[in-house]
């Protein structure tokens, strides 16, 4: 009996030849490691600070070995997030105990537990982020004052070292918060409301500039939000519905949504308008991985990673010559970029048609064609003698990459086989 198969046709129209940089990632090392809640690269890219329960551990990137565990000062809390100052000297952690915890990365220990006056005698929920001056933080928090049954939510600008509140404004939506690299803006992602939204703030005035709504989320809000290094893009991962979206900051336009039928739990906005989306399928097909795109939604490559909830941390180098990505799940893996130069074709039409018995590829002036599975294994490779190339469809269900070579140029396009 023949299996049912969907028809998938993918058309890519390209124009004007110019040199592009195509980003792909290679695994440098991989080691077992479970329980990582959050992780941040040091500014020089040599170390990663990992939050594991109530511990902060320092990981050496070159070897993948933990080289230090920070002193907790007798506090046995489990934290929910980790923030690193831009200069790499300070760490913040927080949880549900009402404290903002300040750690010194040189001394490798907790040096202060900060409890704002509004938080006294309250179990407060809050999120915080460093500004680019390395001492000012923004705190999005909820307290039980002035009435124990009516929480008050506020945005608080706080000087860590003068230990003073610089400014605070009422804000009813509690949730994640992140400063921009230049310190001019910050974004918040709400939780616990019917239509959760992301808000873009002017950091100096502490006013909302824009709100992004209708994001397809739920009342449990966002698993993650992120503002790109150049403030051009905003990324979000929803918490319950498991969708990733990439938006233009200025227009609010959604330029990329994770693929239908996938569970998408994480992403990362990289430098130079690249971004990663982690997604997987629950229908039995082998389709787990980090998909790499170039803004707006140009597919670059994939790295297969397994797990249902992957933590992704990126290096923050000044250029993209040595991009590093650390992926945590049941194991941790260091990925680095393998950038190759490819030329954009002139007026090429790249069409892939998937039928039950045959896959047809249409591409003018192709020299050769390869089909690569999501493990990076070449499963079909032959010379092309005509624009219409027919390939027997003996592939199992899953996602594949078709690579066409013509002259010194190479092009790739994803397609799916669904049985």
KOLFI-251045 format. One record per atom (N, C-alpha, C, O): x negated, y, z negated. Coordinates in steps of 0.2 Angstrom, whole numbers, plus 2048, in hexadecimal, padded with zeros to 3 digits. Last residue first. Example, Ala and Ser with C-alpha at 12.3 -4.5 7.8 and 13.67 -1.06 7.14 Angstrom:
<sites>
7C07F57DD/7BC7FB7DC/7C08007D9/7BD8067D8/7BE7E47D9/7C27EA7D9/7BE7F07D9/7B97EF7D6/
</sites>
This chain:
<sites>
7E68387E6/7E98327E8/7EF8307E3/7F282B7E4/7DE8457ED/7E38447E7/7E683E7EA/7EA83E7EF/7CF84E7EF/7D38487F1/7D78467EC/7D58447E6/7CB85F7F3/7CD8597EE/7D08547F2/7D48547F7/7BC8697F6/7C38667F8/7C58617F3/7C085E7F0/7B28777F8/7B58727F4/7BB86F7F7/7BF8737FB/7A487B803/7AB87C801/7AE8767FD/7AD8717FF/796884808/79987E805/7A0880803/7A2886803/789886814/78F888811/79288280E/79287C810/77988C81A/77D886817/783889814/78288E810/76E88F828/773891823/77788B821/777886824/76588D832/76288E82B/767890826/765892821/77088383B/76A88783B/767887834/766882831/77C87F830/77B881836/775885837/77588B834/784873825/77D876827/77E87882E/77F874832/790872818/78E872820/788876821/78787B81E/79686880C/79186C80E/78F86C815/78E866818/7A4866801/7A2865808/79C86A80A/79E870809/7A685E7F2/7A48647F5/7A18627FC/79D85D7FD/7B58587E9/7AF8577ED/7AD85E7F0/7B08637F0/7BE8517DC/7BC8577E0/7B68557E3/7B18527E0/7C98427DE/7C58467DB/7C384D7DF/7C684E7E4/7CC8317E2/7CF8377E0/7CA83B7DC/7C68397D8/7BF82A7ED/7C482A7E8/7C68317E6/7C48367E8/7BE8297FF/7BC82C7F9/7C182B7F3/7C782B7F5/7C082680C/7BF820807/7BD823800/7BB81F7FC/7C482C81A/7C582E813/7C682880E/7CB82580D/7B882F826/7BD82B823/7BE82C81C/7B982D818/7B783F82E/7B483B829/7B9836826/7BE838824/7B484983C/7B9844839/7B583F834/7B083D836/7B2859841/7AF85383E/7B484F83B/7B7852836/7B286484E/7B786084A/7B385A848/7B285584C/7A6869855/7AA86D850/7AE86984B/7AF86B845/79985C857/79F860859/7A2864854/7A186284E/78F856850/78E857857/79485B85A/79485C860/786855841/78D857844/78B85884C/78785C84D/77F847838/77E84D83C/78584E83F/78984A840/784844826/78384282D/782848832/78484E830/78883D818/78384181B/78283F822/78083A823/79083A808/79183A810/78C83F812/78C845810/78D83B7FB/7908357FD/792835805/79482F807/7818417F0/7838427F7/78683B7FA/7838367F9/7858467E0/7838417E4/7868427EC/78C8437EC/78A84F7D7/7858517DB/78284C7E0/77C84D7E3/79584B7D1/78F8497CD/78984C7D1/78384B7CF/79F84F7D9/79E8537D4/7988517CF/7968557CB/79884B7EA/79D84A7E4/79B84E7DF/7968527DF/7978517FA/7948507F4/79984F7EE/79E8537EE/79484F80B/79984F806/79684D7FF/7938487FF/78D858818/78C854812/79385480E/79685A80E/78985A829/78E85B824/78C85681F/78A850820/780864836/78185E831/78686082C/78886582B/78286F83E/77D86A840/77E86483C/77C85E83E/790877845/78D874840/78886F842/78986C847/79788084E/79088084E/78D87C848/78787E846/7A6882844/7A288384B/79B883849/798885844/7AF87683C/7AA87B83B/7A687C841/7A3877844/7BB86D834/7BA87183A/7B5876838/7B687A834/7BD85C82F/7BA86382D/7B8866834/7B6863839/7C8851828/7C685482E/7C385B82C/7C685E828/7C9841822/7C8848820/7C584B826/7C0849829/7D6833822/7D0837825/7D083E822/7D5841821/7E082D81C/7DB82981F/7D582D821/7D082A822/7E8838816/7E7831812/7E182D815/7DD82A811/7DF848818/7E484381A/7E383C816/7DD83B814/7DA858817/7D9851814/7DF84D815/7E584F813/7D086381F/7D786081F/7D685981C/7D285581F/7C787281F/7C786B81D/7CE86981C/7D286C818/7BF87E828/7C687B826/7C5874824/7C2870828/7B888D82B/7B7887827/7BD884825/7C0886820/7B3897837/7B9895834/7B888E831/7B6889835/7A88A5838/7A989E838/7B089D835/7B28A0830/7A38B283B/7A98B083D/7AA8A983E/7AD8A6842/7938AE836/7978B383A/79D8B083D/79D8AC841/78F8A9825/7908A882D/7948AE830/7978B282C/7828AE81B/7898AE81C/78A8AE823/7878B1827/7758A4815/7778AA819/77F8A981B/7818A381B/76D8A2805/77189F80B/7748A580F/7758AB80C/76189E7F9/7648A37FE/7678A0804/76489B807/7648977E9/7618977F0/76589C7F4/76A89E7F3/7608957D9/76389A7DD/7608997E4/75A8997E5/76388D7CC/76088B7D2/76288F7D8/76788C7DB/7648917BA/7668927C1/76188F7C6/75B88F7C5/7668847AE/76388A7B1/76488B7B8/7668867BB/76D87E79F/76D87E7A6/7698857A8/76A88A7A5/76C872792/76A879795/76A87879C/76787479F/77986B789/77586B78F/772872791/777876791/77E86077C/77D86777E/778866784/774862784/78D856779/78685777A/78585E77B/78986277D/79A858777/797853773/78F853774/78C85076F/79586977A/79B86577A/79985F775/797860770/78E877781/78F87377C/79686F77C/79B87277E/78287E78C/78987B78C/789876786/785872785/77A88C790/77A88778C/78188478B/785888789/77189379E/77889279B/77788C796/774887798/7678A07A4/76889A7A0/76F89979D/77289E79B/75F8A77B2/7658A77AE/7658A07AA/76489B7AD/7548AF7B7/7538A97B3/7598A87AE/7598A87A8/7578B97BE/7528B57C1/7518AE7BD/74F8A97BF/7608C37BC/7638BC7BC/75E8B77BF/7608B27C2/75B8CE7AE/75D8CD7B6/75F8C57B6/75F8C27B1/75B8CF7A1/75C8D57A5/75D8D47AC/75F8D87AF/7648C2799/75E8C579C/7608CB7A0/7668CC7A1/76C8BA790/76E8C1791/7678C5794/7658CA791/7738AA792/76E8AE790/76F8B5792/7748B6797/7838A378C/77E8A5792/7798AA78F/77A8AD78A/78C895787/78889B785/78389D78B/78089978D/79B88D785/79688F78A/793895788/79689A786/7A387E780/7A088577E/79B887782/796883783/7B0875785/7A9877786/7A887E784/7AB882785/7BB869783/7BA870780/7B3872780/7B087177B/7BA85D788/7C1860789/7C0868786/7C586C788/7AD856793/7B085878C/7B685C78D/7B885E793/79F85779E/7A585379B/7A7856794/7A3859791/79B85E7AD/79A85E7A6/7A085B7A3/7A685C7A5/7938617BC/79885D7B8/79685D7B1/79085B7AF/7938707C4/78E86C7C0/7938687BB/79786B7B8/7948787D4/7978757CE/7928717CA/78D86E7CD/7948877DD/7928807DC/79687E7D6/7998827D3/79C8927E3/7958917E4/79388A7E3/7908877E8/7AB89A7EA/7A88947E7/7A08947E8/79E8957EE/7B08AA7E7/7AC8A67EC/7A98A07E8/7A48A17E4/7B88B47E2/7BA8AD7E1/7B68A87E6/7B98A47E8/7B18C17E3/7B78C07DF/7B98B97DD/7BA8B77D8/7A48BB7D8/7AA8C07D9/7AB8C17E1/7A68C37E4/7A08AA7DA/79E8B17DB/7A48B57DC/7A88B47E0/7A089C7CF/7A38A07D4/79F8A77D4/79C8A97CF/79F88B7CA/79C8927CA/79E8967D0/79F8937D6/7A68807BF/7A68837C5/7A488A7C5/7A688E7C1/7A28737B5/7A187A7B5/7A187C7BC/79C87B7C0/7AE8657B3/7A88697B5/7A88707B4/7AD8737B3/7B58577B9/7B385B7B3/7AE85F7B5/7A985C7B8/7BD84C7C0/7BC8537C2/7BB8577BC/7C085B7B9/7C283E7C4/7BC8407C1/7BB8477C4/7B88487C9/7D383B7C0/7CE83D7C4/7C883F7C1/7C88427BC/7DD83B7B5/7D98357B7/7D38367BC/7CF8317BD/7E38467B3/7E78427B7/7E283B7B9/7E48377BD/7DD8527AD/7E084C7A9/7E48477AC/7E78437A9/7CF85A7B2/7D58577B4/7D78527AF/7D384E7AD/7C786A7AD/7C78627AD/7CE8607AF/7D38647AD/7BB8777AD/7C28747AD/7C186D7AE/7BC86A7B0/7B38877AA/7B38807A9/7BA87D7A9/7BF8807A6/7AC8927B5/7B28907B2/7B28897B1/7B08857B5/7A18A07B6/7A28997B5/7A98987B3/7AC89C7AF/79C8AD7C1/79F8AB7BB/7A08A37BC/7A08A07C1/7938BB7C7/7948B47C7/7988B37C1/7988B67BC/78F8C97C7/7968C77C9/7978C07CA/79B8BD7CE/7838CB7C1/7848CC7C8/78A8C97CB/78A8C67D0/7848BE7B4/7828C47B6/7838C57BE/7848C07C1/7948B67AF/78C8B77AF/78A8BE7B2/78F8C27B2/7A08B27A4/79F8B77A9/7978B87A9/7948BA7A4/7A68A27A1/7A18A77A0/7A08AB7A5/79F8A97AB/7B389779A/7B089B7A0/7AA89F79D/7A989F797/7BF88A795/7B988F794/7B789279A/7B888F7A0/7C9881798/7C8883791/7C3889790/7C288B78B/7D587B7A2/7CF8807A3/7CE88379C/7D288779A/7DB86E7AA/7DA8717A3/7D48757A3/7CE8727A3/7E386E7BA/7DD86D7B6/7DE8707AF/7E38757AE/7EE8717C1/7ED86A7C0/7E78697BC/7E58637BA/7E687F7CA/7EC87B7C8/7EB8747C7/7E78717CA/7D78867C5/7DB8827CA/7E187F7C7/7E187D7C1/7D68967BE/7D48907BE/7D988B7C2/7DF88D7C3/7D68A57C8/7DA8A17C3/7D789A7C4/7D78977C9/7D08B47CD/7CF8AD7CC/7D38AA7C7/7D38AD7C1/7D48C17CC/7D18BF7D2/7CF8B87D2/7CE8B57D8/7E18CB7C7/7DE8C57C6/7DB8C27CD/7DE8C17D2/7DF8DC7C4/7E18D77C9/7DD8D17C7/7D88D17C5/7DC8E77BD/7E08E27BA/7E28DC7BE/7E58D87BC/7D48F17C1/7DB8F17C4/7DF8EC7C1/7E58EC7C1/7C88F17B9/7CB8F77BB/7D38F77BE/7D78FB7BC/7C58E47B7/7C68E87B1/7CA8EE7B4/7CF8F07B0/7CC8D67BF/7C88DC7C0/7CA8E17BA/7D08E27B9/7CB8C67B7/7CF8CC7B9/7CA8D17BA/7C48D17B8/7CD8B57B6/7C88BA7B7/7CC8C07BA/7CF8BF7BF/7D38A87AC/7D58AD7B1/7CF8B27B0/7CC8B47AB/7D78977A7/7D289C7A7/7D48A17AD/7D689F7B2/7E288F79C/7E18927A3/7DC8977A2/7DB89A79D/7E9888791/7E3886794/7E288879B/7E18847A0/7F488A789/7F5888790/7EF886794/7F0884799/7ED88D77D/7F188777D/7F3885784/7F387F786/7E4898780/7E389377B/7E788D77C/7E488777C/7DC89E78F/7E289E78A/7E1898786/7DD893787/7CE8A8792/7D08A1792/7D68A078D/7D58A2787/7C98B579D/7CD8B3797/7CE8AB798/7CF8A979D/7BF8C37A1/7C08BC7A2/7C58BA79C/7C48BD796/7BD8D17AB/7BF8CF7A5/7C18C77A6/7C58C67AB/7B18DB7B4/7B58D67B3/7B78D47AC/7B38D57A8/7A88E67B2/7AC8E57B8/7B28E07B8/7B78E17BB/79F8E87A9/7A68EB7A7/7AA8EA7AD/7B08ED7AD/7938E27AB/7938E87AE/79B8EB7AD/79C8F07B1/7958D67A3/78F8DB7A1/7908E17A4/78E8E67A1/7A78D47A0/7A08D37A4/79B8D87A2/79D8DD79F/7AF8CF792/7AE8D4796/7A78D3799/7A28D2796/7B98C178D/7B28C478E/7B38CA793/7B68C9798/7C18B6781/7C28BC786/7BA8BE787/7B68BD782/7C88A677D/7C28AA77E/7C48B0782/7C88AF787/7D58A277A/7CF89E777/7C98A2778/7C48A1773/7E28AC776/7DD8AA77A/7D78A6776/7D68A8771/7F38A8770/7EE8AD773/7E88AA777/7E98A577B/7FE8A276C/7F78A1768/7F18A476B/7EC8A3769/8088A5774/8088A976E/8028A776A/8008AA764/8008A5784/8058A3780/8048A6779/7FF8AA778/7FD8AA795/7FB8A778F/8018A678B/8078A578D/7FE8B27A1/8008AA7A1/7FE8A779B/7FD8A179B/7FD8BF7A1/7F78BB7A2/7F88B37A2/7F48B07A2/8058CB79F/8078C57A4/8018C17A6/8008C07AC/7F88D879E/7FE8D479B/8008CF7A1/7FC8CF7A6/7ED8E3798/7EE8DE79D/7F38D979A/7F18D5795/7EC8F4795/7EE8EE793/7EF8E9798/7F28EB79D/7E0902792/7E48FD797/7E68F7793/7E28F478F/7DB909788/7DB90C78F/7E0908793/7E390B797/7DE90D777/7DF90877C/7DF90B783/7E3910784/7D191476D/7D8915771/7D890F776/7D390E779/7C5919768/7C9914764/7D0914767/7D5913763/7BC92176D/7C292476B/7C791F767/7CB921764/7B191976F/7B091F76C/7B7922769/7B7924763/7B790E777/7B490D770/7B391376C/7B3913766/7C690B77E/7C091077E/7BD910777/7C1911772/7CB8FA782/7CA90077E/7C590577F/7BF903782/7D68F0789/7D08F378A/7D08F9786/7D48FE787/7DE8E1784/7DE8E8784/7D78EB785/7D38E8782/7E88D3789/7E28D6788/7E28DD788/7E58E078D/7F68CA781/7F38CF786/7EC8D0784/7EA8CF77E/8048BF77F/7FD8C177D/7FA8C5783/7FB8C4789/8138C077C/80F8C1782/8098C4781/8088CA781/8168BD76F/8198B9774/8158BA77B/8158B577E/8088BB764/80D8BF766/8108BB76D/80C8B7770/7FC8B575F/8028B575B/8078BA75D/80B8BD759/7EF8C0765/7F18BA763/7F88BB75F/7FA8C075D/7E58CA771/7EA8C976C/7EC8C176B/7EB8BD76F/7D68D0773/7DA8CB776/7DF8C8771/7DD8C676C/7CD8DE778/7D08DA773/7D58D5776/7D88D777B/7BE8E677C/7C48E377E/7C78DF778/7C38DC774/7B68F677D/7B68EF77A/7BD8ED77C/7C28F177E/7A9902783/7B08FF783/7B08F877F/7AA8F677D/79C906782/7A290B784/7A9908783/7AD90C782/7928FD781/79590077B/79B90577C/79D908777/78C8F678B/78A8FD78A/78E901784/78C907783/7938EA78A/78B8EA789/7898F1788/7848F3784/7A28EB780/79E8EB786/7978EC785/7958EE780/7A88E1772/7A58E7775/7A28E677C/7A08E077E/7B68D776F/7AF8D7772/7AD8DE774/7B18E1778/7C18CD765/7BF8D4767/7B88D376A/7B48CF767/7D08C4763/7C98C4764/7C88CB766/7CC8CF769/7DD8CA758/7DA8C675C/7D38C775E/7D08CB75A/7ED8D3754/7E78D0752/7E48CB757/7E88C875B/7F58E1758/7F38DB75B/7ED8D8759/7E78DB75A/7F88ED753/7FC8E8750/7FA8E1753/7FC8DC751/7EE8F974C/7EE8F5752/7F28EE750/7EF8EB74C/7E8909745/7ED903745/7ED8FF74C/7ED903751/7D790C744/7DD90D747/7E2907746/7DF902746/7C891373D/7CD90E73D/7D4910740/7D691673F/7B791773B/7BD91973E/7C291273E/7BF90D73E/7AD913733/7AC919737/7B391C73A/7B492273A/7AA90D723/7AF90D728/7AE91472C/7AF91972A/79990971E/79F90D71E/7A490C724/7A190A729/78C90471D/792901719/798906718/79A906713/781907723/78490D71F/78990A71A/78B90D715/7818FB72A/77B8FD725/77D903721/77A90371C/78C8F9732/78A8F472D/7858F6728/7858F3723/79A903734/793904734/7908FF72F/7918FF729/7A98FF73D/7A58FF737/79D8FF738/79B8FC73C/7B9902742/7B2903745/7AE90473E/7AF90873A/7C78F8743/7C28FB73F/7BB8FC742/7B88F7744/7D78F6747/7D18F674A/7CC8FA746/7CE900744/7E38EC73D/7E08F373F/7D98F1743/7D78EB742/7F38E7737/7EE8E673B/7EA8ED73D/7ED8F273E/7FB8E2729/7F98E872C/7F38E7730/7EE8E472E/8098D7724/8028D9726/8018DF72A/8058E172E/8148D7719/8138DA71F/80C8DC721/8098E171F/8138D170C/8178CE711/8178D1718/8198CE71D/80D8DB704/80A8D4705/80D8D070A/80A8CB70D/8098EA70B/80F8E6708/80C8DF709/80A8DD70F/7FF8F1711/8018F370B/8068EF707/8078EF701/7F58E2710/7F78E870D/7FB8EC713/7F98EB719/7F08D7716/7F78D6713/7F98DD710/7FF8DD70C/7E88D9726/7E88D871F/7EF8D871C/7F48D9720/7DE8D5734/7E58D6731/7E48D572A/7E18D1727/7D38DD740/7D58D973A/7DC8DA738/7DF8DF73A/7C58DF749/7CD8DE74A/7CF8DA744/7CE8D4744/7B88E9748/7BB8E4745/7C28E4747/7C68EA745/7A88ED750/7B08EE750/7B38E874D/7B18E374E/7998F4749/79D8EE74B/7A58F174B/7A78F5748/7898FB74A/7908FC74A/7948F674D/7928F3752/77C8F774D/77E8F7746/7868F9745/7888F8740/7798F675A/7768F1756/7788F174F/7768ED74A/77E8FE764/779901760/7778FC75A/7738FE756/7878F776B/7818F776E/77C8FA76A/7768FA76B/7928EE75F/7918F3764/7898F3766/7858EF763/7978DE75B/7928E375B/7938E8760/7948E6766/7A78D8755/7A28D975A/79E8DE759/7A08E4757/7B48CE74D/7AF8D374D/7AA8D3753/7A98CD755/7C48CA745/7BE8C874A/7BA8CE74B/7BD8D474A/7CD8C3738/7CA8C873B/7C58C5741/7C38C0740/7D98C172B/7D78BE731/7D38C4735/7D68C9736/7D88C0719/7D88C471F/7D68C0725/7D18BC725/7DF8BE70B/7DC8B9710/7DD8BC717/7E38BC71A/7DA8CA6FF/7DE8C8705/7DB8C3709/7D58C3709/7D38D16F6/7D88CD6F3/7DD8CB6F9/7E38C96F8/7CF8DE702/7CE8DB6FB/7D48D76F9/7DA8D96FA/7CF8E370E/7CF8DC70E/7CF8D9707/7D08D3706/7CD8F170D/7D48EF70F/7D58E770F/7DA8E470F/7C08F270A/7C58F3705/7CC8F0707/7CF8EE702/7B78E4711/7BA8EA712/7BF8EB70C/7C28E770A/7A98DB70E/7B08DB70C/7B38E270C/7B18E6708/79C8D2714/79F8D8714/7A68D7713/7AA8D4716/78D8CB70D/7948CA70F/7988D070E/7998D3709/77D8CA713/7828CE710/7898CB712/7898C9718/7738C1718/7718C7713/7768CB710/7758CE70B/76F8B171C/7748B671B/7728BB716/76F8B9711/7608AE725/7648AD720/76A8B2720/7698B8723/7548B172D/7588AB72D/75C8A9727/75C8A4725/74C8BC72E/74C8B9727/74F8B2727/74E8AE723/7508BF73B/7498BE739/7488BA733/7448B6732/75E8C073B/75B8BA73F/7538B973E/7508B473F/7698C272E/7638C4731/75F8BF735/75D8B9732/77B8C372E/7758BF72E/76F8C3731/7708C6736/78A8C7726/7848CA72A/77E8C6728/77C8C4723/79B8C4727/7948C1724/78F8C4729/78F8C372F/7A98CA721/7A58CA727/79E8C9724/79C8CC720/7B78C1719/7B08C4719/7AD8C5720/7AE8C0724/7C38BA719/7C38C2718/7BC8C5718/7BC8CB717/7C38AD71C/7C28AF715/7C28B6713/7C18B870D/7C38A8728/7CA8AA725/7C98AC71E/7CE8AC71B/7B58AF730/7BA8A9730/7C08AC72D/7C38B172F/7A58B3738/7AC8B4734/7B08AE735/7AF8AA739/7958BA73A/79A8B473A/7A08B6736/7A08BB732/7888C2743/78F8C373F/7928BC740/7938B9745/7778C6743/77D8C2744/7828C3740/7828C573A/7698CF749/76F8CE744/7748CA747/7758CA74D/7608D1753/75D8D174C/7638CF747/7618CD741/7638D3760/7618CC75E/75F8CC757/75D8C6754/7678DE766/7608DE765/75E8D7762/7588D6761/7758DC766/7728DD76C/76A8DC76B/7678DA770/77A8D0759/7798D775B/7758D7762/7718D2763/7868C375B/77F8C475B/77E8CC75D/7818CE762/7928B9753/7908BF757/7898C1756/7878C1750/79D8AB752/7968AE751/7958B4756/7968B375C/7AB8A4749/7A88A774F/7A18AA74D/79F8AA747/7B089D73E/7B389C745/7B08A074B/7B289E750/7A8894731/7A989A735/7AC89873B/7AC89373E/7AA88E721/7A988C728/7AC89272C/7B189572A/7A0891712/7A5893717/7A488F71D/79E88E71F/798891707/79988B70A/79F88B70F/7A2886711/78A89A701/79189A703/792894708/78E89370C/77D89A6FD/7828966F9/7898976FB/78D8946F8/77689F708/7768A3701/77C8A06FD/77F8A46F9/772899713/77989B712/77A89F70C/7808A270B/76589A71E/767899717/76E89D716/76F8A2718/76589272E/76589872A/767896723/76B892722/759887734/760887732/76088D72D/75C88D728/74E884743/75088873C/75788773B/75B88773F/74D87E74E/74787F74B/748883744/744884740/754871758/756876753/74F87774F/74C87374D/74F86F76A/74F86D763/75187375E/74F87975F/74D873777/754870775/75486E76D/75986A76B/74287877C/74287177A/74886E778/749868778/745885780/741881784/74187A782/741876787/74E88A776/75088977C/74C884780/74E880784/750886765/74B88876A/74D885771/74E87F772/75D88B75B/75B886760/755889764/75688F767/76288D74A/75E890750/75B88B754/757886752/77288D743/76B889745/76888D74B/76C88F74F/77C890736/77989373C/77289073D/76E890739/78A88872F/783888730/78188C736/78588C73B/79788472D/79588A729/78D88B72A/78B890727/79887E73D/79C87E737/79A884733/79B88A736/78C885745/78E87E744/79187D73D/78E87D738/787890751/78B88F74B/78E88874B/79288674F/777893757/77C88F757/78088F750/77D88E74B/76D89D760/77089D759/77689975A/77B89B75D/75F89976A/76789A76A/769899763/76689475F/7518A1772/75489D76D/75C89E76E/75E8A2771/74C8A877D/7488A277B/74C89E775/74A898774/7538B3782/7548AD785/7518A7782/7518A2785/7518BF77C/74C8BD780/74D8B6783/7498B4787/75D8C0774/75C8C577A/7568C377F/7578C4785/7638B0771/7608B576F/75E8BA775/75E8B777B/7748AA774/76D8AA776/76A8B0773/76D8B5772/7808A2769/77E8A876D/7768A876E/7728A676A/78E898766/787899767/78689F76B/7898A176F/79A88F75C/798895760/791895761/78D89175D/79C882758/7A1886758/7A088C75D/7A588E761/796871759/79487875A/79B87C75C/79F87B760/799864758/79B868753/79986F754/79A87374F/78B85A75E/79285B75E/793861758/78F862754/77F85576A/78085A764/78885B764/78B85D769/77284D773/77884C76F/77985276A/774854767/76C857781/76B85377B/771852777/776857778/76385A790/76985978D/768855787/764850787/75B86679B/75B861796/762860793/766865793/75E86C7A7/75786C7A5/7578667A0/7528627A0/76986B7B5/7688697AE/7618687AC/75D8657AF/76C8797BF/7698737BE/7688717B7/7678767B3/7788837C9/7748817C2/77287A7C2/7758767C4/77888F7D5/7798887D3/7758877CD/77088B7CC/77D89D7DF/77B89A7D9/77D8937D8/7828917D8/7768A47ED/77B89F7EB/77989C7E5/7738997E4/7758B47F4/7728AF7EF/7778AB7EC/77C8AD7E9/7758B8806/7798B77FF/7748B37FB/7708AF7FD/7728C2813/76F8BD80F/7738BD808/7748C3805/77F8C3820/77A8C681C/7788C0817/77B8BB816/7898C582E/7848C182B/7808C5826/77E8CB828/79A8C682F/7948CA82F/78F8C682B/78F8C5825/7A68BB826/7A48C082B/79D8C282A/79A8C1825/7B28AD824/7AC8B1822/7A98B5828/7AB8B482E/7BF8A581D/7BD8A9823/7B78AD820/7B88B181B/7C4895819/7BF89A817/7BD89E81D/7BA89C822/7D088A814/7CE88E81A/7CA894817/7CC898812/7D587A811/7D288080E/7CF884814/7CB881818/7E387080E/7DF873813/7DC879810/7DF87D80D/7E8860809/7E5866807/7E186980D/7DD866810/7F6856806/7F285980B/7EF860808/7F2864806/7F58497FA/7F784F7FC/7F3852802/7ED850802/7FA8387FB/7F583D7FB/7F78437FD/7FC844802/7FD8277F5/80082E7F7/7FA8337F6/7F68337F2/7F68197FC/7F781D7F7/7FA8247F9/7F88267FF/7FE80B804/7FA811804/7FB8167FF/8018167FD/7FC7FA800/800800800/7FC806800/7F78077FC/
</sites>
